[in-house]
Amino acid sequence: MSDIKVASRYAKALLELAIEKDQLEEVIADVQLLLSIASGNRDFVLMLSSPIVNTDKKFKVLEKLFASSANNITMSFFGIVTRKNRSNVLVSTGREFQKQYNLYKGIQVAEITTTVALDDELRNAVVEIVKEISGLDKVELVEKIDSEIIGGFILKVNDKLLDDSISSKLRDLRLKFAQRYFVKLF
């Protein structure tokens, strides 16, 4: 079975258990901590994926990182996944869990990239646009700043991309000029 399917099934099982035990918010906090550690520490991810590091050592590392603050459900889940030699899918399971959590809670995650930070008025306008696109009332807006886009914005909502950046308009213009020049040559 592919790692993506395994991660999806593990995430679904963890979500259902957390809902059943009424500890969903605690578990999502643990998962977000796992993802935060993974994004900031490549060695941690490599250790989880390494066939050389045995399962006991992997679980001990997870215990050291999470035991003082993690929920019992999360620690049990980490233990089961590690013992089954599937610790390589823990990070992708965390990402999938976060997606399923957002779906369960009716939260739409959107990403906006601009050249400067958004003020409150623009942020509220973007949130309203995302609500209209997604049909959901709760929006979690991830803001990124990228000077490479020169101006404008790039908005991602699920699989939709609205690119109204100056860099993309310049790229399109360059392409049109190149096509016209090429056509005139022949």
Number of C-alpha atoms within 10 A of each C-alpha: 5 6 14 13 13 16 22 20 15 21 23 17 14 21 21 14 15 19 13 10 10 11 16 19 13 16 23 20 16 20 21 15 16 19 20 12 15 17 12 10 11 10 10 17 19 13 17 26 18 14 12 8 12 14 20 12 13 21 20 13 15 18 16 9 14 17 14 8 12 17 20 13 18 21 19 11 16 20 19 14 18 22 15 10 15 17 24 19 22 26 21 19 25 23 19 20 25 19 17 17 19 16 13 10 11 14 18 22 18 20 16 20 22 21 17 15 13 16 8 9 9 11 15 13 11 18 19 14 13 24 18 11 13 18 11 14 13 16 18 13 19 12 15 15 14 14 11 11 20 15 17 16 21 20 22 17 17 12 5 11 12 11 17 15 19 16 17 17 14 13 11 12 12 11 12 12 12 11 11 10 11 10 9 7 6 5
